[in-house]
Amino acid sequence: MTLTQLIKLEDNAKEVWVISPSLHYDVANKDFSELVNVNLGQNTKYKYIVPASSEIHKNLELYKKMYDLTEDDIHLNFLLLSESDLQPFMMEIGIYDGNSDCQACAAPALEEGSEVIKFDKATSEQMAKDFKAIWKKYKRVNL
């Protein structure tokens, strides 16, 4: 799958769940930041699981300004977990429409390449299940 195809997938999603070590695509990639801006205006729901790193805190402030969000918006839509030594090796993962016919994809966390990994249905469904379980465990609410 290409990045262009991924953008189309995200554009058509009603809900997007993201696991990101850096928020690179949302704050530094022009195509994705424009898409997120439009989608937020069309009430697409975004939920993020990110590490509580200094880079994330910096990028959360940028995200808040870019998309004109409040601190409450950030609190409701972001789950910050402890940093990990594995963080430099993590890819960014997007789960699209995780509560229905979900699809999951992964891309390098800091590159501007065009290739994206699209996971099969079973893996996508397992990732959605795992995302929901982590969200519920720490946020104490269902998605």
Contacts in CASP RR format, 6 or more apart in sequence:
PFRMAT RR
TARGET T0000
AUTHOR 0000-0000-0000
METHOD contacts of the structure
MODEL  1
MTLTQLIKLEDNAKEVWVISPSLHYDVANKDFSELVNVNLGQNTKYKYIV
PASSEIHKNLELYKKMYDLTEDDIHLNFLLLSESDLQPFMMEIGIYDGNS
DCQACAAPALEEGSEVIKFDKATSEQMAKDFKAIWKKYKRVNL
1 105 0 8 1.000
1 115 0 8 1.000
1 116 0 8 1.000
1 117 0 8 1.000
1 118 0 8 1.000
2 114 0 8 1.000
2 115 0 8 1.000
2 116 0 8 1.000
3 31 0 8 1.000
3 107 0 8 1.000
3 113 0 8 1.000
3 114 0 8 1.000
3 115 0 8 1.000
3 116 0 8 1.000
4 114 0 8 1.000
5 116 0 8 1.000
6 105 0 8 1.000
6 107 0 8 1.000
6 116 0 8 1.000
7 31 0 8 1.000
7 32 0 8 1.000
7 35 0 8 1.000
9 96 0 8 1.000
9 103 0 8 1.000
9 105 0 8 1.000
10 16 0 8 1.000
10 32 0 8 1.000
10 35 0 8 1.000
10 39 0 8 1.000
10 96 0 8 1.000
11 35 0 8 1.000
11 38 0 8 1.000
11 39 0 8 1.000
13 39 0 8 1.000
13 44 0 8 1.000
13 96 0 8 1.000
13 97 0 8 1.000
14 44 0 8 1.000
14 45 0 8 1.000
14 97 0 8 1.000
15 44 0 8 1.000
15 45 0 8 1.000
15 46 0 8 1.000
15 47 0 8 1.000
15 96 0 8 1.000
15 97 0 8 1.000
15 98 0 8 1.000
15 99 0 8 1.000
15 143 0 8 1.000
16 39 0 8 1.000
16 44 0 8 1.000
16 45 0 8 1.000
16 46 0 8 1.000
16 47 0 8 1.000
16 94 0 8 1.000
16 95 0 8 1.000
16 96 0 8 1.000
17 46 0 8 1.000
17 47 0 8 1.000
17 48 0 8 1.000
17 49 0 8 1.000
17 94 0 8 1.000
17 95 0 8 1.000
17 96 0 8 1.000
17 98 0 8 1.000
17 128 0 8 1.000
17 131 0 8 1.000
17 143 0 8 1.000
18 26 0 8 1.000
18 46 0 8 1.000
18 47 0 8 1.000
18 48 0 8 1.000
18 49 0 8 1.000
18 92 0 8 1.000
18 93 0 8 1.000
18 94 0 8 1.000
18 95 0 8 1.000
19 48 0 8 1.000
19 49 0 8 1.000
19 50 0 8 1.000
19 90 0 8 1.000
19 92 0 8 1.000
19 93 0 8 1.000
19 94 0 8 1.000
19 95 0 8 1.000
19 131 0 8 1.000
20 26 0 8 1.000
20 48 0 8 1.000
20 49 0 8 1.000
20 50 0 8 1.000
20 92 0 8 1.000
20 93 0 8 1.000
20 109 0 8 1.000
21 50 0 8 1.000
21 51 0 8 1.000
21 53 0 8 1.000
21 87 0 8 1.000
21 88 0 8 1.000
21 90 0 8 1.000
21 92 0 8 1.000
21 109 0 8 1.000
22 55 0 8 1.000
22 56 0 8 1.000
22 59 0 8 1.000
22 92 0 8 1.000
22 109 0 8 1.000
22 110 0 8 1.000
23 48 0 8 1.000
23 50 0 8 1.000
23 56 0 8 1.000
23 59 0 8 1.000
23 60 0 8 1.000
23 63 0 8 1.000
24 92 0 8 1.000
24 109 0 8 1.000
24 110 0 8 1.000
25 32 0 8 1.000
25 33 0 8 1.000
25 92 0 8 1.000
25 107 0 8 1.000
26 32 0 8 1.000
26 33 0 8 1.000
26 36 0 8 1.000
26 59 0 8 1.000
26 63 0 8 1.000
27 33 0 8 1.000
27 59 0 8 1.000
27 62 0 8 1.000
27 63 0 8 1.000
27 66 0 8 1.000
29 112 0 8 1.000
33 66 0 8 1.000
36 46 0 8 1.000
36 67 0 8 1.000
37 66 0 8 1.000
37 67 0 8 1.000
39 46 0 8 1.000
40 46 0 8 1.000
40 67 0 8 1.000
45 77 0 8 1.000
46 77 0 8 1.000
47 77 0 8 1.000
47 78 0 8 1.000
47 79 0 8 1.000
47 131 0 8 1.000
47 135 0 8 1.000
47 143 0 8 1.000
48 77 0 8 1.000
48 78 0 8 1.000
48 79 0 8 1.000
49 78 0 8 1.000
49 79 0 8 1.000
49 81 0 8 1.000
49 131 0 8 1.000
49 134 0 8 1.000
49 135 0 8 1.000
50 56 0 8 1.000
50 60 0 8 1.000
50 78 0 8 1.000
50 79 0 8 1.000
50 80 0 8 1.000
50 81 0 8 1.000
51 80 0 8 1.000
51 81 0 8 1.000
51 82 0 8 1.000
51 83 0 8 1.000
51 84 0 8 1.000
51 87 0 8 1.000
52 80 0 8 1.000
52 81 0 8 1.000
52 82 0 8 1.000
52 83 0 8 1.000
53 83 0 8 1.000
53 87 0 8 1.000
56 80 0 8 1.000
60 74 0 8 1.000
60 78 0 8 1.000
63 69 0 8 1.000
63 74 0 8 1.000
64 70 0 8 1.000
64 71 0 8 1.000
64 73 0 8 1.000
64 74 0 8 1.000
79 134 0 8 1.000
79 135 0 8 1.000
79 138 0 8 1.000
79 139 0 8 1.000
81 134 0 8 1.000
81 138 0 8 1.000
90 109 0 8 1.000
91 106 0 8 1.000
91 107 0 8 1.000
91 108 0 8 1.000
91 109 0 8 1.000
91 117 0 8 1.000
92 106 0 8 1.000
92 107 0 8 1.000
92 108 0 8 1.000
92 109 0 8 1.000
93 104 0 8 1.000
93 105 0 8 1.000
93 106 0 8 1.000
93 127 0 8 1.000
94 104 0 8 1.000
94 105 0 8 1.000
94 106 0 8 1.000
95 102 0 8 1.000
95 103 0 8 1.000
95 104 0 8 1.000
95 124 0 8 1.000
95 127 0 8 1.000
95 128 0 8 1.000
95 131 0 8 1.000
96 102 0 8 1.000
96 103 0 8 1.000
96 104 0 8 1.000
96 105 0 8 1.000
97 103 0 8 1.000
98 128 0 8 1.000
98 131 0 8 1.000
98 132 0 8 1.000
98 143 0 8 1.000
99 128 0 8 1.000
99 143 0 8 1.000
102 124 0 8 1.000
102 125 0 8 1.000
102 127 0 8 1.000
102 128 0 8 1.000
103 118 0 8 1.000
103 119 0 8 1.000
103 121 0 8 1.000
103 124 0 8 1.000
104 118 0 8 1.000
104 119 0 8 1.000
104 123 0 8 1.000
104 124 0 8 1.000
104 127 0 8 1.000
104 128 0 8 1.000
105 116 0 8 1.000
105 117 0 8 1.000
105 118 0 8 1.000
105 119 0 8 1.000
106 116 0 8 1.000
106 117 0 8 1.000
106 119 0 8 1.000
107 113 0 8 1.000
107 115 0 8 1.000
107 116 0 8 1.000
107 117 0 8 1.000
119 127 0 8 1.000
131 143 0 8 1.000
132 142 0 8 1.000
132 143 0 8 1.000
135 141 0 8 1.000
135 142 0 8 1.000
135 143 0 8 1.000
136 142 0 8 1.000
136 143 0 8 1.000
END
